[in-house]
Each structure stands twice: as structure tokens, then as C-alpha cells.
Amino acid sequence: MKPSGIGGQAVLEGVMMKNRDTYAVAVRKPNNDIEVQTKSYKGITEKCKFFQLPFIRGIFNFIDSLVLGLSSLTISASFVEDDVEENKLADNLADKAFKEKGEAVMMGLTILFSLVIAIALFMLLPFFLSSLIDKHLNIVSTTFLAVVEGLIRIGIFVGYIFLISRMKDIQRTFMYHGAEHKCINCIENGMNLTVDNVMKSSKVHKRCGTSFIFLVLFISIILYIFIRVDSFGLKILIRVILIPVIAGISYEIIRWAGRSNSLLVRIVSKPGLLMQALTTKEPEDKMVEVAIKSVEAVFDWRKFLAGADAKDCAIEAQVAENEG
């Protein structure tokens, strides 16, 4: 398997694919046409060399993925909405500028709110629940208590994914998630990017965000074992402070796993791949067609299969044309 360096995510009725500084959102519109919008995005890590250091870059790449993911979802939502004539005021440059600033503020607030909810649900709630268990059972071993807390954390995550996977719209999103993985696996396994070849490819991938989150939950168990403080408030504070550290370590492991197929990598990746059984579903042919369009907007897979380095396969995006 030859790493391509491309990645992406499922969006509303479509797929976003990113290659270096270019990303494309392809969506199946209500009229059955495939709409593709290509844009450029330079992440936080590219603005400062310090942010590119190992174990530091993880947290900033995570923030970048949140920003890019929310932006892609916004684009896809605009595609699937019914065609409505734009308000004439939108043609005014001042109104456009105001709208863009408003969207940027809303995006920032949404990301902040999402992070707060995630920390409360997956980090702090398990701690409080394990503390209640300790209060009633009087668990002496702090190591065992940390393991209990970690298992509760993983249980909450699995339960959350299972519950949302029952929703019809989420099920379709998970099918597009499978289409995204299948396209990348198809290319990286040296096959032409056709619907038939993509459908034969695996729907799980070692560099998936699901695997990253599982690693975050698992590594938190290990790190929290070494917390030896008595203050309840300090225990909470340390858990919040360690989140960037956990994210940094998890990112490096995912990055390593994406470049190697050794026995150790396969062992480390296995739990995350099993978790992807919940977040990826087998797609329909039409979903694969959308994913292929997204790949081809940012990546020259023919050149890649011919032996070119992944860095040389970027496709220049007509950003000005698409945004104009």
C-alpha cells in the first residue's frame, strides 16, 4: 500500500476530500446532479513552525479539521437546499463582507461550543461517574479506578455513536463515510478509481477520525493512571489540561499508522478499525460516484498510480472562479 496523503470526511449527501492546501466538496443535489466546489485552506500549522513540531501539531491539526469540517458541512447544506433566488441585497459587497464576518463568528462559536460539550461528555462525565462508583465501593487502587473511568468513557462514546447511527440522515452520512474510505483505499492499493474498483475496496482506514478519537480515549486511560492528587478540583483541572497532550500523542500514532503496515501498527490500529464498523456503512454506487468526483477535483490519481510522488499529484484549484 502506497500512502496518498489525501483525506476527507462525509458531509450532507456528499464527500469532502483534501489534498495539501486544496479541498473539494462534492454533493448529490436533489435534482440528481453532482455539484463540486473547490477551495483552498491553509491551516494553523502552516502559519508557525512551532505548530509543526511533533506532539504539538496534533492539537492544531485537530482544530484545523474542525474548522474545515464545519465549513464543508456548510457548503454541502447550501447544495442540498431547495433552489431559492438570492436576495438582491446579497449582491452588495458590504452585505457580503458582513455576512462572511458573521459566518466566521458563528463558526468560531460553534466550534467552541462543540469542544466544551465534547470535554464535558467524554472527559468530565466519566470522571464524575467513576467518582460516584468509588464513593460507594471505596476502590483503593487508583490504577483500577482510572481503568474504570476509561471504560466508562469508551462506553459513553460507543453508546453515543450507536444512538445517532439509528437516525436515517446519519446512516446516509455513514454510507458516504464508507465511500470516502473506499476511494482512498482503492487508490492506495494501486487500482484505477472506478465505481467497480471502489466498491471492492475496504470501507475502513487507519487514518480515520474514528480511530483518532478511540486513541484519545485509550491514551487518556494510561495518562490518568499517573495522576496522584487528592484535590477533587485539581483532578478535574489536570484532565482538561492534559487534553492537548493526549491529542498530540494520538495524532502522532495515527500519522505513523498511515505510513506503515507493520505488525505493531496493525495491532495498534485494530481497535479503531473495529470502531469504524459503527461509523462507516457500505455505500451505494451513486454515493461512490460523488466521492470519486471529490477526489478527482484535488488529486491526480492517474499520475499517482503511474509512480509519481503523492506531493506531485495535487491539482490546482480554480478557487477564484468557484468563489466568484
Secondary structure, DSSP 8 states (H G I E B T S, - for coil): ------EEEEETTEEEEEETTEEEEEEE-TTS-EEEEEEE---GGGS-GGGGSTTTHHHHHHHHHHHHHHHHHHHHHHHHS------GGGGSHHHHHHHHHHHHHHHHHHHHHHHHHHHIIIIIHHHHHHHHHHHHH----HHHHHHHHHHHHHHHHHHHHHHHTTSHHHHHHHHHHHHHHHHHHHHHTT----HHHHHHS-S--TT-HHHHHHHHHHHHHHHHHT-----HHHHHHHHHHTHHHHHHHHHHHHHHHHH---HHHHHHHHHHHHHHHHH-----HHHHHHHHHHHHHHB-HHHHHTT--GGGGB----HHHHH-
